[in-house]
Amino acid sequence: MIHFFTESTSYTVDFPVSAITDWLQAVASQQHFIVISLTYVLCSDEYILKINQEYLQHDYYTDIITFDNSDFKHEIEGDIFISIDRVQENTSEHSVSFHHELYRVIVHGMLHLIGFNDKTEEDTAAMREMENNCLHLLFNRL
């Protein structure tokens, strides 16, 4: 099951949830994973900052925080927090629409749960390539 919630933001989910969940399931399947439980919390900068401080001891804003709750290889269970404020700011930086950037960040979180990282330049390049492949899959479905 994949769920979307909002917390501490005026944003309301305005995208086709069933299409997005089907897409995420397809991405997981292509990577030989199954989604057991995945929760997305779309929130404000302040909300994600508190999570970053409390759980990761980081004192800065970020667009996404991913918590892996899975016990078994090739199963996805996790909680993903996405700052709507950061997503909006990223749209200018990447010259894309709000929904394009939101979908990129949504799949970015799931890719972390699959095992992709973005700590090095090489890892970041591989992550970006996979994000782009996933976005092409989505846009071909919509």
C-alpha positions as CSV (number, residue, x, y, z in Angstrom):
1,M,0.0,0.0,0.0
2,I,1.2,3.5,-0.9
3,H,-0.4,6.5,1.0
4,F,0.0,10.2,0.7
5,F,-0.6,12.6,3.6
6,T,-0.1,16.3,4.2
7,E,1.2,17.8,7.4
8,S,1.8,21.4,8.4
9,T,1.2,22.8,4.9
10,S,-1.6,24.4,2.9
11,Y,-0.8,22.1,0.0
12,T,-3.5,19.6,-0.9
13,V,-2.8,16.6,-3.0
14,D,-3.7,17.6,-6.5
15,F,-2.2,14.9,-8.6
16,P,-3.8,11.6,-9.8
17,V,-2.9,9.4,-6.8
18,S,-3.9,6.1,-8.3
19,A,-1.8,6.8,-11.4
20,I,1.2,7.8,-9.2
21,T,0.8,4.7,-7.0
22,D,0.6,2.4,-10.1
23,W,3.7,4.1,-11.4
24,L,5.6,3.6,-8.2
25,Q,4.6,-0.1,-8.1
26,A,5.8,-0.5,-11.7
27,V,9.2,1.2,-10.8
28,A,9.5,-1.2,-7.8
29,S,8.7,-4.2,-9.9
30,Q,11.2,-3.2,-12.6
31,Q,13.9,-3.2,-9.9
32,H,12.6,-6.6,-8.5
33,F,11.1,-5.1,-5.4
34,I,7.6,-5.2,-4.0
35,V,6.0,-2.4,-2.0
36,I,4.7,-3.6,1.3
37,S,4.0,-0.2,2.9
38,L,5.1,3.2,1.7
39,T,3.9,6.4,3.3
40,Y,4.6,9.9,1.8
41,V,4.2,12.9,4.1
42,L,4.1,16.1,2.1
43,C,4.9,18.9,4.6
44,S,6.4,22.3,5.2
45,D,10.0,23.3,5.5
46,E,9.6,23.7,9.3
47,Y,8.1,20.3,9.7
48,I,10.9,18.5,7.8
49,L,13.5,20.6,9.6
50,K,12.2,19.3,12.9
51,I,12.4,15.7,11.7
52,N,15.9,16.4,10.3
53,Q,17.0,17.8,13.7
54,E,15.3,15.2,15.9
55,Y,16.1,12.0,14.0
56,L,19.2,12.8,11.9
57,Q,20.8,15.5,14.1
58,H,21.0,17.8,11.0
59,D,20.1,21.4,11.3
60,Y,19.2,22.4,7.8
61,Y,16.3,22.3,5.3
62,T,16.1,19.5,2.8
63,D,13.6,18.5,0.2
64,I,13.3,14.9,1.3
65,I,14.0,12.6,4.2
66,T,13.6,8.8,3.7
67,F,13.3,6.3,6.5
68,D,13.7,2.6,5.6
69,N,11.6,0.4,7.7
70,S,12.0,-2.8,5.7
71,D,13.2,-6.1,7.3
72,F,13.7,-8.1,4.1
73,K,15.7,-7.6,0.9
74,H,13.6,-6.6,-2.1
75,E,10.7,-5.4,0.0
76,I,9.9,-1.7,0.4
77,E,8.6,-0.4,3.7
78,G,9.3,3.1,4.5
79,D,8.2,6.7,5.4
80,I,9.2,9.5,3.1
81,F,8.9,13.2,4.1
82,I,8.9,15.7,1.3
83,S,9.1,19.5,1.8
84,I,6.6,21.1,-0.5
85,D,8.5,24.4,0.1
86,R,11.7,22.9,-1.2
87,V,10.0,21.3,-4.1
88,Q,8.6,24.7,-5.1
89,E,12.0,26.3,-4.8
90,N,13.6,23.5,-6.9
91,T,11.3,24.2,-9.8
92,S,13.2,27.5,-10.5
93,E,16.6,25.8,-10.1
94,H,15.7,23.0,-12.5
95,S,13.4,25.0,-14.8
96,V,10.6,22.4,-14.5
97,S,6.9,22.5,-13.4
98,F,5.9,21.9,-9.8
99,H,4.4,18.5,-10.6
100,H,7.5,17.4,-12.6
101,E,9.7,18.2,-9.6
102,L,7.3,16.7,-7.1
103,Y,7.2,13.4,-9.1
104,R,11.0,13.4,-9.3
105,V,11.3,13.8,-5.5
106,I,8.6,11.2,-4.9
107,V,10.5,8.6,-7.0
108,H,13.8,9.8,-5.6
109,G,12.7,8.7,-2.1
110,M,11.6,5.3,-3.3
111,L,14.9,4.8,-5.2
112,H,16.7,5.4,-1.9
113,L,14.7,2.5,-0.4
114,I,15.7,0.3,-3.4
115,G,19.3,1.1,-2.7
116,F,20.3,4.1,-4.8
117,N,22.4,6.7,-3.1
118,D,23.5,10.3,-3.9
119,K,26.5,10.7,-1.6
120,T,29.1,10.9,-4.3
121,E,29.1,12.5,-7.7
122,E,29.0,9.1,-9.4
123,D,26.1,7.9,-7.2
124,T,24.2,11.2,-7.9
125,A,24.7,10.8,-11.6
126,A,23.3,7.2,-11.4
127,M,20.4,8.4,-9.3
128,R,19.5,11.2,-11.7
129,E,19.6,8.8,-14.7
130,M,17.3,6.5,-12.9
131,E,15.0,9.4,-11.9
132,N,14.8,10.4,-15.5
133,N,14.1,6.9,-16.7
134,C,11.3,6.7,-14.1
135,L,9.8,10.0,-15.1
136,H,9.8,8.9,-18.7
137,L,7.8,5.9,-17.7
138,L,5.4,8.0,-15.8
139,F,4.8,10.6,-18.5
140,N,4.3,7.8,-21.0
141,R,1.5,6.6,-18.8
142,L,-0.2,9.9,-18.2
